[in-house]
Amino acid sequence: MSDVSKAFPALLEMKKQVQPRLYPSHQALAAAFKAEEIWMVLLADKGLINSALLSSGFIAEPVRILYTGSAVVIGLIAVLLPFMIISLQSVFEGIGQAYEEAAQTMGAPPWTAFFRVTLPLAMPGIFSGCLLCFVLAMNAYATPVLIGGPSFQMMAPKVFEQAIKVYNWPFAATIALVLMAVTLALSVPSSLALQKRYGAL
């Protein structure tokens, strides 16, 4: 839901432009994979955030942010946000300005027009974007390793550790099978239900 709340303002601003187009997809994806390095600089014990808080007097000593679960959540949101924006782009391009103008001519305030007109029309893109972000988060490797550190455990890094470092291939295969089964069990029924409700996404 954090990705949805951050993706909507960006898409609404793009929708107001003459040509509501995103940057090329490969540029958005390259920026996403660079996000971990940026967040490591920001969230480190001597990073920009702690330095700003120390200089302003809000804290007396650095706060531990990097290599925590909160840092991984922040990093995943930063990485997955472009995917949510790309998922919403096609939906917002299909929503004509006439719908909002018709709602406003009927006396609806801007926020009412958004929640009663724009949001329901954008639900297919929201659901498909959430599903895509869920699958990518379940299988994330770089963000937990770089930002979470060795003490933070997720399934994908655990598979790599057991297969490459420990050479315990049966256990790695079991973890990978469980990860794949859980991902499919949650994503496939959701995708089928969304296609039945909203049509092909």
PLY file of the C-alpha trace (Angstrom):
ply
format ascii 1.0
element vertex 201
property float x
property float y
property float z
element edge 200
property int vertex1
property int vertex2
end_header
0.00 0.00 0.00
2.95 2.34 0.52
3.84 1.95 -3.15
0.25 2.77 -4.12
0.14 5.93 -1.99
3.43 7.15 -3.46
2.65 6.16 -7.04
-0.70 8.00 -7.25
0.68 11.58 -6.91
3.28 10.90 -9.61
0.67 9.47 -11.99
-1.78 12.32 -11.34
0.92 14.85 -12.17
1.83 12.97 -15.37
-1.83 12.81 -16.34
-2.01 16.61 -16.36
0.81 16.91 -18.89
0.17 17.16 -22.61
1.85 13.79 -23.24
1.37 11.65 -20.12
4.36 9.42 -20.74
6.85 7.96 -18.30
10.53 7.87 -18.90
11.59 4.77 -20.87
11.09 1.60 -18.88
14.75 0.64 -18.91
15.67 3.98 -17.33
13.11 3.48 -14.58
14.38 -0.03 -13.87
18.02 1.10 -13.83
17.10 3.82 -11.35
15.34 1.22 -9.21
18.42 -0.98 -8.97
20.54 2.04 -8.00
18.21 2.80 -5.09
19.96 0.41 -2.69
23.24 2.29 -2.97
21.50 5.60 -2.34
19.67 4.28 0.72
22.89 2.80 2.12
24.44 6.27 2.00
21.36 7.84 3.55
20.67 5.26 6.29
24.21 4.51 7.48
25.23 5.34 11.05
27.27 8.24 9.66
24.94 8.79 6.72
23.11 11.90 5.66
20.00 11.30 7.78
21.90 10.72 11.03
24.24 13.60 10.25
21.30 15.94 9.71
19.59 14.78 12.92
22.79 15.14 14.95
23.57 18.60 13.60
20.01 19.77 14.29
20.10 18.48 17.86
17.19 16.05 17.56
19.37 13.10 18.63
22.49 12.82 20.79
23.96 9.76 19.08
23.41 8.05 15.73
20.26 5.99 15.37
20.63 2.46 14.04
18.69 2.45 10.76
20.81 0.51 8.28
20.79 -3.30 8.59
17.34 -3.37 10.19
13.94 -4.54 9.04
12.75 -0.96 8.66
15.64 -0.22 6.31
14.71 -3.22 4.16
11.10 -2.02 3.96
12.28 1.45 2.90
14.61 -0.05 0.31
11.94 -2.35 -1.11
9.49 0.55 -1.43
12.13 2.58 -3.28
12.93 -0.32 -5.62
9.33 -1.39 -6.30
7.83 2.08 -6.68
8.80 2.36 -10.40
7.07 -0.97 -11.07
3.89 0.32 -9.43
4.06 3.53 -11.47
4.54 1.56 -14.69
1.55 -0.65 -13.81
-0.64 2.39 -13.19
0.52 4.27 -16.26
-1.57 2.43 -18.83
-4.66 2.60 -16.62
-4.34 6.35 -16.09
-3.75 6.92 -19.78
-7.08 5.18 -20.45
-8.99 7.38 -17.99
-10.09 10.40 -19.94
-10.26 13.86 -18.47
-13.94 13.92 -19.40
-14.83 11.67 -16.45
-13.44 14.09 -13.90
-14.93 17.08 -15.71
-18.35 15.39 -15.77
-18.14 14.73 -12.03
-17.17 18.33 -11.35
-20.00 19.66 -13.51
-22.35 17.60 -11.34
-21.08 19.49 -8.31
-18.54 16.98 -6.99
-15.47 18.50 -5.27
-12.05 17.40 -6.61
-11.45 14.85 -3.83
-14.93 13.40 -4.22
-14.41 13.10 -7.97
-11.13 11.33 -7.33
-12.48 8.79 -4.84
-15.79 8.19 -6.63
-14.60 8.30 -10.28
-10.83 8.08 -10.79
-10.04 5.58 -8.05
-12.61 2.93 -9.08
-11.48 3.19 -12.71
-7.86 2.74 -11.62
-8.50 -0.34 -9.46
-7.35 -2.87 -12.10
-3.98 -1.13 -12.33
-3.71 -0.91 -8.54
-4.39 -4.61 -8.10
-2.04 -5.68 -10.88
0.69 -3.38 -9.55
0.27 -4.71 -6.01
0.45 -8.27 -7.31
3.62 -7.51 -9.28
5.25 -5.78 -6.30
4.28 -8.66 -4.00
5.92 -11.24 -6.27
9.08 -9.13 -6.61
9.25 -8.49 -2.85
8.83 -12.18 -2.06
11.82 -13.00 -4.28
13.97 -9.95 -3.45
17.67 -10.65 -3.05
19.80 -7.52 -3.48
17.85 -5.28 -1.08
17.85 -7.66 1.92
21.55 -8.46 1.41
22.77 -4.88 0.94
20.45 -3.02 3.31
19.33 -5.75 5.72
22.78 -7.16 6.37
23.70 -10.72 7.35
21.39 -10.78 10.38
18.25 -10.07 8.35
16.84 -13.25 6.84
14.66 -13.56 3.75
13.93 -16.53 1.55
15.88 -15.61 -1.59
19.18 -14.80 0.20
18.74 -17.96 2.25
18.46 -20.05 -0.92
21.68 -18.49 -2.25
23.47 -19.06 1.04
22.51 -22.73 1.27
23.23 -23.47 -2.40
26.45 -21.49 -2.99
28.11 -21.02 0.40
27.05 -24.08 2.40
26.55 -26.41 -0.59
23.44 -27.82 1.06
21.57 -28.21 -2.20
18.67 -30.35 -0.89
17.80 -27.72 1.73
18.22 -24.90 -0.82
15.92 -26.73 -3.24
13.35 -27.20 -0.47
13.40 -23.51 0.43
13.13 -22.55 -3.24
10.18 -24.91 -3.70
8.42 -23.50 -0.65
9.06 -19.94 -1.87
7.72 -20.76 -5.32
4.69 -22.60 -3.91
3.75 -19.76 -1.56
4.18 -17.17 -4.33
2.02 -19.17 -6.74
-0.59 -20.00 -4.10
-1.07 -16.31 -3.33
-0.59 -14.74 -6.76
-2.43 -17.13 -9.11
-5.82 -17.12 -7.29
-5.58 -13.36 -6.86
-4.83 -12.88 -10.55
-7.72 -15.13 -11.59
-10.11 -13.33 -9.25
-9.03 -9.93 -10.60
-9.42 -11.08 -14.21
-12.90 -12.35 -13.41
-13.84 -9.08 -11.71
-12.17 -6.54 -14.02
-11.28 -8.49 -17.15
-7.78 -9.00 -18.55
-5.25 -6.86 -16.65
0 1
1 2
2 3
3 4
4 5
5 6
6 7
7 8
8 9
9 10
10 11
11 12
12 13
13 14
14 15
15 16
16 17
17 18
18 19
19 20
20 21
21 22
22 23
23 24
24 25
25 26
26 27
27 28
28 29
29 30
30 31
31 32
32 33
33 34
34 35
35 36
36 37
37 38
38 39
39 40
40 41
41 42
42 43
43 44
44 45
45 46
46 47
47 48
48 49
49 50
50 51
51 52
52 53
53 54
54 55
55 56
56 57
57 58
58 59
59 60
60 61
61 62
62 63
63 64
64 65
65 66
66 67
67 68
68 69
69 70
70 71
71 72
72 73
73 74
74 75
75 76
76 77
77 78
78 79
79 80
80 81
81 82
82 83
83 84
84 85
85 86
86 87
87 88
88 89
89 90
90 91
91 92
92 93
93 94
94 95
95 96
96 97
97 98
98 99
99 100
100 101
101 102
102 103
103 104
104 105
105 106
106 107
107 108
108 109
109 110
110 111
111 112
112 113
113 114
114 115
115 116
116 117
117 118
118 119
119 120
120 121
121 122
122 123
123 124
124 125
125 126
126 127
127 128
128 129
129 130
130 131
131 132
132 133
133 134
134 135
135 136
136 137
137 138
138 139
139 140
140 141
141 142
142 143
143 144
144 145
145 146
146 147
147 148
148 149
149 150
150 151
151 152
152 153
153 154
154 155
155 156
156 157
157 158
158 159
159 160
160 161
161 162
162 163
163 164
164 165
165 166
166 167
167 168
168 169
169 170
170 171
171 172
172 173
173 174
174 175
175 176
176 177
177 178
178 179
179 180
180 181
181 182
182 183
183 184
184 185
185 186
186 187
187 188
188 189
189 190
190 191
191 192
192 193
193 194
194 195
195 196
196 197
197 198
198 199
199 200
